[in-house]
Amino acid sequence: MPHKHCSYGRCNSDSRYTDRDPDVHFIPFPKPKTRMEECKIWIKACGRPHSQLNPDLISKSTYLCSKHFHNQIGPSEQYPYPIPHDGKEIRSRKRRKAGDSSTSLMCKNQDNPDEHEANEVQERAAETVEMAHSEYHPSQPSSMDILYEAAQIRCLKDEMGEKTTRIQILEAENRKLLQENHKLTNELLIVKFGYQSIMMSKDSEKLMKFHTGLHPNSFSALHKLLTCDGNVKYPDNRFELSLHGSADHLLLTLARLRRNLQLLDLSYRFQISINAVSIIFNQWVNHIYRRLIKISIWPHRDVILRNAPSEFIREFPQTIMIIDCTELKTQTPSSLRLQSQFYLDYKSYTTLKGLVGCDPSGAVTFVGELFTGSISDKNITEQCGLYRQLKKMMDLGYVAPGDAIMADKGFTIESDIKKLNLNLNIPPRASANRQMPGPDCSTTRKIARHRIHIERLIGRIKEYRILTSVIPCSIVYQLNKIWTICALLTLFQDKLIKN
């Protein structure tokens, strides 16, 4: 193995003599072919004459020992270069030819041997004093050190300027790319699905009614009503939640209610994550519910009777309301107690039950909460708050004593209605022993002909397919709000009965 020796100044470190400095290790010089700038800096730091050390003389056998680096551990990230040499240990010596030296010595010895001897002693003493002075009195930085440091500072400043310029260029390119990305994202959203893409279509009315059940003008009116106090606030400030406007978020919510679109489908249509779709839907359901339940949907009795069909007024002049119940099929709960409460015998599956009321023209005037499917019509009427609402309307003058409510014969609530000074129009009950009399048959046909309006209203509510499919237990906590919203959205649709 070739031995290594240090090329720094007059350093005598050598790998053959490890007993001198056992902790010293050797670092190879940077190769001029690949790292010329570093190689030149190392050469300058060594302080050797150009003839003794230059890039042409650097080979794989050229080394520096670790003593000439900071902390004597070799190059590091903070100090990658050797400590510059002060230049005082290097003194040029002229070699003399052997014949000349011997001749001159002979001449000196022959001329004045005592004088030559004194000169030698004097030179050795001067060298000793100089070495002692250099050892105990450190020298000031040489001009080479100053030039080296200045060159390094200038290089660093130039490099910093170049990097600053590069950073500015990259930031400008980044801003430009973000703008292009935002523009392309908006174009993609318009091409894929959204409020703008529907409105730009030639079949905008059909598409809007298909996805929301509303005419475009009704959708705009609903959107304005819901956003008059500002947009919906989301708990999570995600970037994808701000990709679409409030009109798109309302469209997403109504499309899920109307078409029962799954979260994955809506995620693909609107180009956002499934989690973002879930957040938007839940927040908008809460927002729509809070705004719509504040609207008074019960008109004054004079308005009801003025807009009722003429045939209805002729046959039932005091009837201001028609009520009925409907069932929503649900996923079977795991609790046996809940299963028994939800199970409806004549439907043969687990259900939730709700009561709805409308005026003679078919406009919804009351929406009760949902109850378990096994509850009777009489009990649900007592517990849903209908009596409380009727009493409130009577106090306000919206309902007058003597007004009537129309219902199916399953609503055995005549005594409760009488307590409110109201009447109940229900089909006559048939006797098991004899045939129904003619007047009773006529009354039954009349009530059935007009009670169909509440059935048509329930059918319109169930056009929101989220209520007609098997409702999963995962959305039961939101189901009362969804049920109320779907019922109240029918008020934004075309009139059910045109007189």
C-alpha positions in Angstrom: 0.0 0.0 0.0 1.6 3.4 -1.0 2.5 5.7 1.9 0.7 9.0 2.4 2.3 12.3 3.2 0.9 15.8 3.8 1.3 18.5 1.1 0.6 21.4 3.4 3.5 23.9 3.8 6.3 22.1 5.5 4.1 19.6 7.4 6.0 16.4 7.9 3.0 14.1 8.6 3.6 10.7 7.0 1.5 7.5 7.2 4.7 5.6 7.7 5.4 7.2 11.0 2.1 6.8 12.9 3.9 7.1 16.3 4.3 10.9 15.7 0.6 11.8 15.4 -1.5 8.7 16.0 -4.8 10.7 15.6 -4.0 12.2 12.3 -5.8 10.9 9.1 -5.3 11.9 5.5 -7.8 13.5 3.2 -7.3 13.2 -0.6 -7.2 16.4 -2.6 -10.2 17.4 -4.8 -9.7 16.1 -8.3 -9.1 19.0 -10.8 -11.2 17.3 -13.5 -14.4 17.2 -11.4 -13.8 19.9 -8.7 -11.4 22.4 -10.1 -12.6 25.4 -8.0 -12.2 23.5 -4.7 -8.8 22.1 -5.8 -7.6 25.7 -6.4 -8.8 26.8 -3.0 -7.0 23.9 -1.3 -3.8 24.7 -3.2 -3.9 28.4 -2.1 -4.5 27.3 1.5 -1.4 25.1 1.4 0.9 28.1 0.8 3.3 26.2 -1.5 5.0 27.8 -4.5 3.3 27.2 -7.8 6.2 25.1 -9.0 5.7 22.7 -6.1 1.9 22.5 -6.0 -0.5 23.2 -8.8 -3.5 21.5 -10.5 -1.2 19.7 -12.9 0.7 18.0 -10.0 -2.5 16.9 -8.2 -3.0 13.1 -8.4 -4.7 10.4 -6.4 -1.7 10.2 -4.1 -1.9 13.9 -3.1 -3.2 14.4 0.5 -3.7 16.8 3.3 -3.6 15.7 6.9 -6.5 16.5 9.3 -4.4 18.9 11.4 -4.9 21.7 8.9 -8.7 21.8 9.2 -10.9 23.4 11.9 -10.9 21.3 15.1 -8.4 19.0 13.3 -11.1 16.6 12.2 -11.0 17.1 8.4 -13.5 19.0 6.2 -17.1 19.5 7.4 -20.3 21.2 6.1 -19.4 24.4 8.1 -15.7 24.4 7.3 -15.1 22.5 4.0 -11.7 24.1 3.2 -8.2 23.9 4.9 -7.0 26.7 7.2 -4.9 29.1 5.0 -1.2 28.9 5.5 0.6 32.1 6.8 3.5 31.7 4.3 6.4 32.0 6.8 7.5 28.4 7.0 8.2 28.4 3.2 11.5 29.9 2.3 13.0 29.4 -1.1 16.4 27.8 -1.1 18.7 27.8 -4.0 20.5 24.6 -4.6 24.1 24.8 -5.5 26.0 22.5 -7.6 28.2 20.1 -5.8 31.4 21.4 -7.3 30.6 25.0 -6.7 29.8 24.5 -3.0 33.0 22.5 -2.4 35.1 25.1 -4.2 33.5 28.0 -2.3 33.9 26.2 1.0 37.5 25.5 0.2 38.1 29.1 -0.7 36.4 30.4 2.4 38.3 28.0 4.5 41.5 28.9 2.9 40.8 32.6 3.0 39.4 33.0 6.5 38.2 29.8 8.2 37.5 31.6 11.5 35.2 34.2 9.8 33.2 31.4 8.0 32.7 29.6 11.3 31.4 32.7 13.0 29.0 33.4 10.1 27.5 29.9 10.4 27.0 30.4 14.2 25.4 33.7 13.5 23.0 32.3 10.9 21.9 29.5 13.2 21.2 31.9 16.1 19.1 34.1 13.8 17.1 31.1 12.7 16.5 30.0 16.3 15.3 33.5 17.3 13.0 33.7 14.2 11.5 30.3 15.0 11.0 31.2 18.6 9.4 34.5 17.6 7.1 32.8 15.2 6.1 30.2 17.8 5.3 32.6 20.7 4.2 35.6 18.7 1.6 34.7 16.1 1.9 36.6 12.8 -0.8 38.9 11.4 -2.9 37.7 8.4 -0.9 37.8 5.2 -2.0 39.5 2.0 -2.7 36.1 0.5 -5.2 35.3 3.4 -6.9 38.6 2.8 -7.2 38.1 -0.9 -8.4 34.6 -0.3 -11.1 35.7 2.1 -12.2 38.6 -0.2 -12.4 36.2 -3.1 -14.6 33.8 -1.0 -16.9 36.7 0.1 -17.2 37.9 -3.5 -18.0 34.4 -4.7 -20.6 33.9 -1.9 -22.2 37.3 -2.8 -22.4 36.4 -6.4 -23.8 33.0 -5.6 -26.4 34.6 -3.2 -27.4 37.1 -5.9 -27.9 34.3 -8.5 -29.9 32.2 -6.0 -32.1 35.2 -5.1 -32.8 35.9 -8.8 -33.5 32.2 -9.3 -36.0 32.2 -6.4 -37.8 35.2 -7.8 -38.1 33.5 -11.2 -39.4 30.3 -9.6 -41.9 32.2 -7.5 -43.2 34.0 -10.6 -43.4 30.7 -12.4 -45.2 29.2 -9.4 -47.8 32.0 -9.4 -48.4 31.6 -13.1 -48.8 27.8 -12.7 -51.3 28.3 -9.8 -53.3 30.7 -11.9 -53.4 28.2 -14.8 -54.3 25.4 -12.5 -57.2 27.4 -11.0 -58.4 28.3 -14.5 -58.2 24.7 -15.8 -59.9 23.5 -12.6 -62.8 25.9 -13.2 -63.0 24.9 -16.8 -63.0 21.2 -15.7 -65.7 21.9 -13.2 -67.8 23.6 -15.9 -67.3 20.7 -18.3 -68.0 18.1 -15.7 -71.0 19.1 -13.5 -72.3 22.1 -11.6 -74.7 25.0 -11.6 -73.0 26.8 -14.4 -72.8 23.8 -16.7 -76.6 23.1 -16.2 -77.5 26.8 -16.8 -75.3 26.9 -19.9 -77.1 23.8 -21.3 -79.9 24.2 -23.8 -82.0 21.9 -21.7 -81.3 23.8 -18.5 -84.9 23.7 -17.3 -85.2 19.9 -17.7 -81.8 19.2 -16.1 -82.6 21.5 -13.1 -85.9 19.9 -12.6 -84.4 16.4 -12.9 -81.7 17.0 -10.4 -83.5 19.3 -7.9 -87.2 19.1 -8.7 -87.2 22.9 -9.0 -87.5 25.3 -12.0 -84.3 27.4 -12.5 -86.1 30.5 -11.3 -87.3 28.7 -8.1 -83.7 27.4 -7.5 -82.4 30.9 -7.8 -85.1 32.2 -5.4 -84.3 29.4 -2.9 -80.5 30.1 -3.2 -81.1 33.8 -2.6 -83.3 33.0 0.5 -80.7 30.7 2.0 -77.6 33.0 1.4 -79.1 36.4 2.2 -77.3 36.3 5.5 -74.0 35.0 4.1 -72.7 31.7 2.9 -72.6 28.5 5.0 -69.6 28.3 7.3 -67.7 25.0 7.3 -65.8 23.7 10.4 -62.9 22.5 8.3 -61.2 25.2 6.1 -60.2 22.9 3.3 -59.1 24.2 -0.1 -61.5 21.9 -2.0 -64.5 23.3 0.0 -63.8 26.6 -1.7 -63.5 25.3 -5.2 -67.2 25.6 -5.8 -69.7 28.4 -5.0 -72.7 28.2 -2.8 -75.0 27.5 -5.8 -73.0 24.4 -6.5 -73.1 23.3 -2.9 -76.9 23.8 -2.9 -77.2 21.8 -6.1 -75.1 19.0 -4.6 -77.4 18.8 -1.6 -80.7 18.9 -3.6 -79.3 16.4 -6.1 -78.6 14.0 -3.2 -82.1 14.5 -1.8 -83.9 14.3 -5.2 -82.0 11.6 -7.0 -80.5 9.8 -3.9 -77.0 10.1 -5.5 -74.3 8.3 -3.5 -71.3 10.2 -2.1 -68.9 8.5 -4.5 -71.1 9.6 -7.5 -71.2 13.2 -6.2 -67.5 13.1 -5.5 -66.8 12.3 -9.2 -69.3 14.8 -10.5 -68.0 17.7 -8.5 -64.3 16.6 -8.5 -63.9 16.7 -4.8 -63.2 14.0 -2.1 -66.0 11.9 -0.6 -65.3 13.5 2.8 -65.8 16.9 1.4 -69.1 15.9 -0.2 -70.3 14.6 3.2 -69.3 17.8 5.0 -71.1 20.0 2.4 -74.2 17.8 2.5 -74.5 17.8 6.3 -73.8 21.5 6.7 -76.3 22.5 4.0 -79.0 20.2 5.4 -78.6 21.9 8.8 -78.6 25.4 7.1 -81.7 24.7 4.9 -83.6 23.3 7.9 -82.8 26.2 10.1 -83.9 28.7 7.5 -87.1 27.0 6.2 -88.7 26.2 9.6 -88.6 29.9 10.4 -91.0 30.6 7.5 -94.7 30.6 8.3 -96.4 28.2 6.0 -99.9 28.4 7.5 -101.9 31.0 5.6 -105.0 32.8 7.0 -108.3 30.9 6.6 -109.6 33.6 4.2 -106.6 33.0 1.9 -107.1 29.3 2.1 -110.8 29.4 1.2 -110.2 32.0 -1.5 -107.7 29.8 -3.3 -109.5 26.5 -2.7 -111.1 24.7 -5.7 -114.7 25.7 -6.3 -116.0 22.2 -6.0 -114.3 21.7 -2.7 -115.8 24.9 -1.3 -119.2 23.9 -2.5 -119.1 20.6 -0.8 -117.0 21.4 2.3 -117.1 25.2 2.8 -115.5 25.2 6.3 -112.7 22.6 5.7 -109.3 24.3 5.9 -107.0 21.3 6.2 -106.5 17.7 5.1 -104.2 15.4 7.1 -102.8 12.0 6.5 -99.8 9.8 7.6 -97.1 8.1 5.5 -94.4 5.6 6.2 -90.7 5.6 5.2 -88.9 2.2 4.9 -85.8 2.0 7.0 -82.9 -0.4 7.5 -83.6 -2.9 10.3 -82.0 -1.7 13.5 -79.8 -4.1 15.5 -81.7 -3.6 18.7 -84.6 -6.0 19.2 -86.6 -3.4 21.1 -86.2 -0.9 18.2 -87.1 -3.6 15.7 -90.5 -4.2 17.5 -91.2 -0.4 17.6 -90.2 0.2 14.0 -92.0 -2.9 12.6 -95.3 -2.2 10.8 -97.6 -5.2 10.5 -99.5 -4.4 7.3 -96.3 -3.2 5.5 -94.3 -6.1 6.9 -91.0 -4.1 7.3 -89.5 -1.6 9.7 -90.7 2.0 9.1 -90.8 5.5 10.4 -94.1 7.3 10.3 -94.9 11.0 9.8 -98.0 13.2 9.6 -98.5 15.8 6.9 -101.2 18.4 6.5 -102.2 20.5 3.4 -104.8 23.1 2.5 -107.6 22.3 -0.1 -105.3 23.5 -2.9 -102.6 20.9 -2.0 -100.0 23.2 -0.5 -98.3 21.9 2.6 -99.3 23.7 5.8 -98.0 21.3 8.5 -95.1 18.8 8.7 -94.9 16.6 11.9 -91.8 14.8 13.2 -91.2 11.2 12.4 -92.1 8.5 14.8 -91.6 4.7 14.9 -93.8 2.8 12.5 -95.9 1.0 15.1 -97.5 4.1 16.4 -101.3 4.6 15.7 -102.8 7.5 13.7 -104.5 8.8 16.9 -101.3 8.8 18.9 -99.1 10.4 16.3 -101.7 13.2 15.9 -101.5 13.8 19.6 -97.7 13.7 19.8 -96.7 15.5 16.6 -97.8 18.9 17.8 -100.8 19.4 15.5 -103.2 20.3 18.3 -100.7 22.8 19.6 -100.3 24.4 16.2 -104.1 24.6 15.7 -104.6 26.3 19.1 -101.8 28.8 18.2 -103.4 29.6 14.8 -106.8 30.1 16.5 -105.2 32.5 19.0 -103.8 34.5 16.0 -107.1 34.4 14.2 -105.8 32.2 11.3 -108.4 29.5 12.3 -112.0 30.2 13.4 -114.2 28.2 15.6 -116.4 25.8 13.5 -113.7 25.2 10.9 -113.2 21.6 9.9 -110.3 19.2 9.3 -110.6 16.3 6.8 -108.9 13.0 7.5 -109.2 9.2 6.8 -111.4 7.1 9.0 -108.4 5.7 10.8 -108.1 9.1 12.6 -110.4 8.5 15.6 -109.7 12.0 17.0 -113.2 13.5 16.9 -113.3 14.1 20.6 -109.9 15.9 20.6 -110.9 18.1 17.7 -114.2 19.0 19.4 -112.2 20.3 22.4 -110.7 22.9 20.1 -114.1 24.0 18.8 -113.4 22.4 15.4 -115.1 19.8 13.3 -113.8 16.6 11.8 -114.7 15.3 8.3 -114.1 11.6 8.0 -115.8 8.9 5.9 -118.7 7.2 7.7 -118.0 3.8 9.2 -119.7 0.8 7.7 -121.7 -1.7 9.8 -120.7 -5.3 9.7 -124.4 -6.4 9.7 -125.9 -4.2 7.1 -125.1 -2.4 3.9 -123.9 1.2 4.0 -126.8 3.6 3.4 -126.9 5.7 0.2 -126.1 9.1 1.9 -123.1 7.5 3.6 -121.8 6.2 0.3 -122.1 9.6 -1.3 -120.3 11.3 1.6 -117.5 8.7 1.4 -117.1 9.3 -2.3 -117.0 13.1 -1.8 -114.3 12.9 1.0 -112.3 10.4 -1.0 -112.4 12.7 -4.1 -111.0 15.6 -2.2 -108.8 13.7 0.2 -106.8 12.6 -2.7 -105.0 16.0 -2.6 -103.0 15.0 0.5 -102.1 11.7 -1.2 -100.8 13.6 -4.2 -98.8 15.9 -1.9 -97.2 12.9 -0.2 -96.4 11.5 -3.6 -94.7 14.8 -4.5 -92.7 14.7 -1.3 -91.6 11.1 -2.0 -90.3 12.1 -5.4 -87.2 13.0 -3.4 -85.8 9.5 -3.7 -83.7 9.6 -0.5 -87.1 9.0 1.3 -88.3 6.1 -1.0 -85.2 3.9 -0.8 -84.4 1.9 2.3 -83.1 4.6 4.6 -79.8 3.5 6.3 -79.3 3.8 10.0 -76.3 6.0 9.4 -78.5 9.0 8.4 -81.3 8.5 10.9 -79.9 11.3 13.1 -80.5 13.7 10.1 -83.7 12.1 8.9 -86.2 14.5 10.6 -84.5 17.4 9.0 -84.3 15.7 5.6 -88.0 14.8 5.9 -89.0 18.4 6.8 -86.8 19.9 4.0 -88.3 17.6 1.3 -91.8 18.5 2.4 -91.2 22.2 2.5 -89.4 22.2 -0.9 -92.7 21.3 -2.5 -93.7 24.9 -1.8 -91.1 26.0 -4.3 -92.6 23.8 -7.0 -95.5 24.4 -9.4 -99.0 24.5 -7.8 -100.4 21.1 -7.2 -104.1 21.9 -8.0 -104.9 24.4 -10.7 -108.4 25.7 -10.3 
